[in-house]
């Protein structure tokens, strides 16, 4: 009887939390027109794949500009806004910071049909840099942005003077372990997501089941879209980018990187695509960042590795001071 009562209390508490989160959830425009970024947002017109698209970006120029630039690539479940504290710190050091929202993300266009490749996204970003007349820049990529940063650095080695990866995905080839699922499978999976699903995923995978109120905004930036009548378009773009990540590994090309490289790795991270599609035994072998960081350092010529103990997938959110100090030191070398 006591056990049943405790179960009932747990259920009622969860129901209350779910209701509270749903009630506070803000409807979001498909291009986040009703969400303010930390710095002014500009738009670059792109004619890509016979479509007129816009690529949103922040370009923050400090008064004490030191002549050096850095581009920040966001992850799949994020957009440029989550770089706010990083932008603040870097501009104080004199760096010009460019933060694009890739096509399909944040304030940029969400096409109904698009062939997503890391090459295409890299080319879009290079067009942006050419428009801004930036010849040399450091490149920093987090999560999916790490895969994109790698592809960009391989495609445009003469543009990249420093290369930084922060807990990038793609340090292993999931195709070797995870069964392929077609785009429509990812699409249907996206359509089922709720705010509670998104928070649970981030809680388990990003923050080691230790939640802080400031993390809610990153949940709401995804979950708010589920209230939009155009959510199917957003979900379709998300599915296409899942397929891009799964089918376009960069892990085999790290040895071709020539730029000075810094790896900032939170070793508690266990992020890996497709964990739910494999057995428990296989799952235990995936996303082992305490091993993947060292393996990647060995692959990239003259790479430096900074391991952050007891830090997960988002060092620049979870433990900012531990993240920013080695980054600034590396950029100033």
C-alpha positions as semicolon CSV with decimal commas, in nm:
position;residue;x (nm);y (nm);z (nm)
1;X;0,000;0,000;0,000
2;X;0,279;0,240;0,096
3;X;0,464;0,157;-0,227
4;X;0,156;0,233;-0,437
5;X;0,109;0,563;-0,253
6;X;0,468;0,665;-0,326
7;X;0,423;0,574;-0,692
8;X;0,109;0,788;-0,705
9;X;0,292;1,084;-0,550
10;X;0,575;1,045;-0,802
11;X;0,327;1,035;-1,091
12;X;0,142;1,343;-0,967
13;X;0,468;1,534;-0,920
14;X;0,582;1,445;-1,274
15;X;0,242;1,547;-1,409
16;X;0,264;1,880;-1,231
17;X;0,614;1,945;-1,365
18;X;0,507;1,853;-1,717
19;X;0,203;2,080;-1,698
20;X;0,413;2,366;-1,558
21;X;0,675;2,334;-1,832
22;X;0,411;2,315;-2,106
23;X;0,228;2,619;-1,969
24;X;0,550;2,825;-1,966
25;X;0,660;2,716;-2,311
26;X;0,682;3,003;-2,561
27;X;0,561;2,961;-2,918
28;X;0,851;3,030;-3,152
29;X;0,849;3,162;-3,505
30;X;1,008;2,930;-3,762
31;X;1,300;3,174;-3,797
32;X;1,296;3,282;-3,430
33;X;1,170;3,630;-3,519
34;X;1,024;3,657;-3,167
35;X;1,347;3,550;-2,994
36;X;1,619;3,809;-2,934
37;X;1,981;3,712;-2,983
38;X;2,252;3,865;-2,761
39;X;2,394;4,076;-3,045
40;X;2,249;4,229;-3,364
41;X;2,167;3,975;-3,633
42;X;2,240;4,029;-4,001
43;X;2,129;3,825;-4,302
44;X;2,327;3,703;-4,601
45;X;2,124;3,629;-4,914
46;X;2,221;3,296;-5,069
47;X;2,114;3,143;-5,397
48;X;2,171;2,775;-5,328
49;X;2,026;2,469;-5,498
50;X;1,796;2,692;-5,706
51;X;1,652;2,854;-5,394
52;X;1,670;3,202;-5,246
53;X;1,770;3,152;-4,883
54;X;1,896;3,369;-4,600
55;X;2,177;3,289;-4,363
56;X;2,155;3,473;-4,031
57;X;2,473;3,566;-3,847
58;X;2,618;3,784;-3,574
59;X;2,934;3,980;-3,646
60;X;3,072;4,130;-3,328
61;X;3,362;4,372;-3,371
62;X;3,539;4,490;-3,055
63;X;3,670;4,842;-3,009
64;X;4,010;4,696;-2,916
65;X;4,025;4,478;-3,230
66;X;4,352;4,283;-3,234
67;X;4,332;4,196;-3,604
68;X;4,232;3,836;-3,535
69;X;3,900;3,669;-3,617
70;X;3,716;3,359;-3,503
71;X;3,408;3,181;-3,641
72;X;3,190;2,982;-3,400
73;X;2,997;2,682;-3,539
74;X;2,692;2,576;-3,335
75;X;2,575;2,221;-3,267
76;X;2,271;2,044;-3,406
77;X;2,041;2,111;-3,112
78;X;2,146;2,474;-3,080
79;X;2,198;2,803;-3,263
80;X;2,429;3,100;-3,241
81;X;2,263;3,240;-2,927
82;X;2,426;2,986;-2,696
83;X;2,768;3,137;-2,769
84;X;2,682;3,458;-2,580
85;X;2,934;3,425;-2,295
86;X;3,200;3,301;-2,538
87;X;3,145;3,604;-2,763
88;X;3,166;3,836;-2,463
89;X;3,495;3,688;-2,345
90;X;3,657;3,678;-2,689
91;X;3,562;4,033;-2,783
92;X;3,705;4,159;-2,453
93;X;4,033;4,002;-2,569
94;X;4,009;4,192;-2,898
95;X;3,884;3,919;-3,131
96;X;3,624;3,981;-3,399
97;X;3,365;3,703;-3,360
98;X;3,144;3,576;-3,643
99;X;2,860;3,344;-3,544
100;X;2,646;3,205;-3,827
101;X;2,323;3,012;-3,796
102;X;2,358;2,744;-4,059
103;X;2,077;2,694;-4,309
104;X;1,806;2,493;-4,133
105;X;1,895;2,629;-3,790
106;X;1,817;2,925;-3,565
107;X;1,717;3,241;-3,751
108;X;1,823;3,110;-4,093
109;X;1,594;2,972;-4,364
110;X;1,425;2,635;-4,319
111;X;1,388;2,509;-4,677
112;X;1,117;2,258;-4,761
113;X;1,370;2,067;-4,971
114;X;1,748;2,079;-4,935
115;X;2,041;1,848;-4,995
116;X;2,237;1,887;-4,673
117;X;2,609;1,822;-4,689
118;X;2,890;1,950;-4,473
119;X;3,050;2,070;-4,798
120;X;2,745;2,282;-4,881
121;X;2,731;2,435;-4,533
122;X;3,104;2,501;-4,548
123;X;3,066;2,673;-4,884
124;X;2,783;2,888;-4,744
125;X;3,008;2,993;-4,458
126;X;3,297;3,070;-4,693
127;X;3,062;3,291;-4,895
128;X;2,980;3,474;-4,572
129;X;3,348;3,526;-4,490
130;X;3,420;3,646;-4,844
131;X;3,133;3,893;-4,815
132;X;3,281;4,022;-4,489
133;X;3,626;4,036;-4,653
134;X;3,776;3,801;-4,395
135;X;4,082;3,627;-4,536
136;X;4,209;3,449;-4,224
137;X;4,023;3,323;-3,920
138;X;4,023;3,074;-3,638
139;X;3,745;2,815;-3,655
140;X;3,575;2,668;-3,348
141;X;3,315;2,395;-3,374
142;X;3,102;2,237;-3,103
143;X;2,910;1,908;-3,137
144;X;2,779;1,886;-3,498
145;X;2,960;2,214;-3,552
146;X;3,280;2,020;-3,492
147;X;3,210;1,803;-3,795
148;X;3,132;2,114;-4,000
149;X;3,443;2,292;-3,872
150;X;3,651;1,991;-3,973
151;X;3,505;1,987;-4,324
152;X;3,553;2,365;-4,357
153;X;3,916;2,339;-4,246
154;X;3,982;2,060;-4,494
155;X;3,817;2,252;-4,779
156;X;3,974;2,592;-4,703
157;X;4,309;2,530;-4,533
158;X;4,445;2,869;-4,644
159;X;4,163;3,047;-4,462
160;X;4,200;2,871;-4,126
161;X;4,485;2,985;-3,901
162;X;4,366;2,805;-3,585
163;X;4,133;2,503;-3,551
164;X;3,944;2,426;-3,229
165;X;3,706;2,141;-3,153
166;X;3,486;2,147;-2,842
167;X;3,328;1,809;-2,772
168;X;3,261;1,746;-3,141
169;X;3,047;1,458;-3,251
170;X;3,181;1,244;-3,533
171;X;3,501;1,132;-3,360
172;X;3,385;0,779;-3,445
173;X;3,197;0,628;-3,739
174;X;2,855;0,525;-3,612
175;X;2,772;0,354;-3,943
176;X;2,993;0,068;-3,829
177;X;2,769;-0,003;-3,531
178;X;2,427;0,153;-3,586
179;X;2,176;0,025;-3,844
180;X;2,083;0,283;-4,107
181;X;1,747;0,454;-4,077
182;X;1,597;0,651;-4,368
183;X;1,521;1,020;-4,344
184;X;1,150;0,957;-4,297
185;X;1,229;0,756;-3,983
186;X;1,416;1,052;-3,832
187;X;1,135;1,280;-3,945
188;X;0,866;1,076;-3,770
189;X;1,086;1,062;-3,464
190;X;1,113;1,442;-3,461
191;X;0,737;1,484;-3,495
192;X;0,682;1,285;-3,174
193;X;0,913;1,500;-2,961
194;X;0,778;1,701;-2,672
195;X;0,937;1,953;-2,437
196;X;0,968;1,675;-2,180
197;X;1,147;1,449;-2,430
198;X;1,392;1,723;-2,523
199;X;1,469;1,806;-2,160
200;X;1,513;1,440;-2,068
201;X;1,758;1,390;-2,355
202;X;1,965;1,692;-2,256
203;X;1,950;1,602;-1,887
204;X;2,076;1,249;-1,947
205;X;2,325;1,316;-2,226
206;X;2,457;1,666;-2,157
207;X;2,440;1,732;-1,784
208;X;2,478;1,397;-1,605
209;X;2,126;1,426;-1,459
210;X;2,216;1,752;-1,281
211;X;1,986;2,026;-1,407
212;X;2,021;2,401;-1,357
213;X;1,748;2,656;-1,431
214;X;1,968;2,834;-1,686
215;X;1,958;2,522;-1,905
216;X;1,581;2,565;-1,961
217;X;1,635;2,823;-2,235
218;X;1,814;2,569;-2,456
219;X;1,525;2,327;-2,416
220;X;1,268;2,597;-2,494
221;X;1,451;2,705;-2,811
222;X;1,375;2,362;-2,955
223;X;1,050;2,282;-2,780
224;X;0,891;2,617;-2,866
225;X;0,897;2,512;-3,230
226;X;0,672;2,213;-3,156
227;X;0,391;2,465;-3,099
228;X;0,440;2,616;-3,447
229;X;0,199;2,516;-3,724
230;X;0,505;2,486;-3,952
231;X;0,675;2,238;-3,719
232;X;0,671;1,973;-3,994
233;X;0,911;2,186;-4,196
234;X;1,142;2,223;-3,896
235;X;1,122;1,849;-3,825
236;X;1,202;1,766;-4,188
237;X;1,513;1,984;-4,181
238;X;1,618;1,820;-3,855
239;X;1,575;1,476;-4,012
240;X;1,784;1,573;-4,314
241;X;2,066;1,695;-4,091
242;X;2,056;1,371;-3,889
243;X;2,109;1,186;-4,216
244;X;2,396;1,420;-4,305
245;X;2,567;1,352;-3,972
246;X;2,520;0,977;-3,996
247;X;2,632;0,933;-4,357
248;X;2,914;1,189;-4,389
249;X;3,189;1,099;-4,137
250;X;3,498;1,317;-4,104
251;X;3,686;1,083;-3,871
252;X;3,895;0,934;-4,152
253;X;4,040;1,271;-4,257
254;X;4,176;1,418;-3,935
255;X;4,531;1,335;-4,042
256;X;4,491;1,586;-4,327
257;X;4,438;1,882;-4,094
258;X;4,731;2,125;-4,123
259;X;4,617;2,413;-3,900
260;X;4,735;2,435;-3,537
261;X;4,468;2,244;-3,344
262;X;4,320;2,249;-2,995
263;X;4,081;1,987;-2,863
264;X;3,872;2,086;-2,559
265;X;3,702;1,771;-2,437
266;X;3,464;1,725;-2,145
267;X;3,545;1,365;-2,059
268;X;3,207;1,284;-1,898
269;X;3,037;1,326;-2,237
270;X;2,877;1,013;-2,383
271;X;2,698;1,167;-2,682
272;X;2,664;0,935;-2,983
273;X;2,411;0,914;-3,265
274;X;2,187;0,608;-3,270
275;X;2,240;0,474;-2,919
276;X;1,876;0,374;-2,899
277;X;1,914;0,152;-3,206
278;X;2,180;-0,081;-3,069
279;X;2,214;-0,335;-2,789
280;X;2,327;-0,238;-2,440
281;X;2,667;-0,400;-2,500
282;X;2,726;-0,196;-2,817
283;X;2,590;0,119;-2,652
284;X;2,860;0,096;-2,386
285;X;3,128;0,129;-2,655
286;X;2,989;0,451;-2,806
287;X;3,061;0,814;-2,721
288;X;3,349;0,748;-2,483
289;X;3,499;1,096;-2,490
290;X;3,759;1,016;-2,227
291;X;3,907;0,785;-2,494
292;X;3,798;0,965;-2,813
293;X;3,979;1,288;-2,723
294;X;4,313;1,110;-2,692
295;X;4,255;0,908;-3,010
296;X;4,172;1,224;-3,206
297;X;4,478;1,407;-3,075
298;X;4,693;1,126;-3,213
299;X;4,529;1,158;-3,556
300;X;4,567;1,535;-3,598
301;X;4,929;1,645;-3,648
302;X;5,062;1,849;-3,353
303;X;4,721;1,876;-3,187
304;X;4,690;1,996;-2,828
305;X;4,439;1,830;-2,595
306;X;4,272;1,984;-2,291
307;X;4,060;1,733;-2,101
308;X;3,800;1,869;-1,859
309;X;3,721;1,612;-1,592
310;X;3,358;1,569;-1,484
311;X;3,237;1,796;-1,765
312;X;2,988;1,682;-2,027
313;X;2,891;1,776;-2,382
314;X;2,873;2,154;-2,329
315;X;3,187;2,285;-2,158
316;X;3,115;2,645;-2,264
317;X;2,776;2,624;-2,088
318;X;2,847;2,388;-1,799
319;X;3,198;2,499;-1,695
320;X;3,270;2,820;-1,882
321;X;3,587;2,923;-1,696
322;X;3,749;2,586;-1,759
323;X;3,659;2,619;-2,128
324;X;3,754;2,979;-2,202
325;X;4,097;2,995;-2,038
326;X;4,268;2,733;-2,260
327;X;4,083;2,868;-2,565
328;X;4,213;3,224;-2,520
329;X;4,562;3,098;-2,438
330;X;4,565;2,893;-2,760
331;X;4,433;3,181;-2,974
332;X;4,703;3,410;-2,837
333;X;4,989;3,170;-2,913
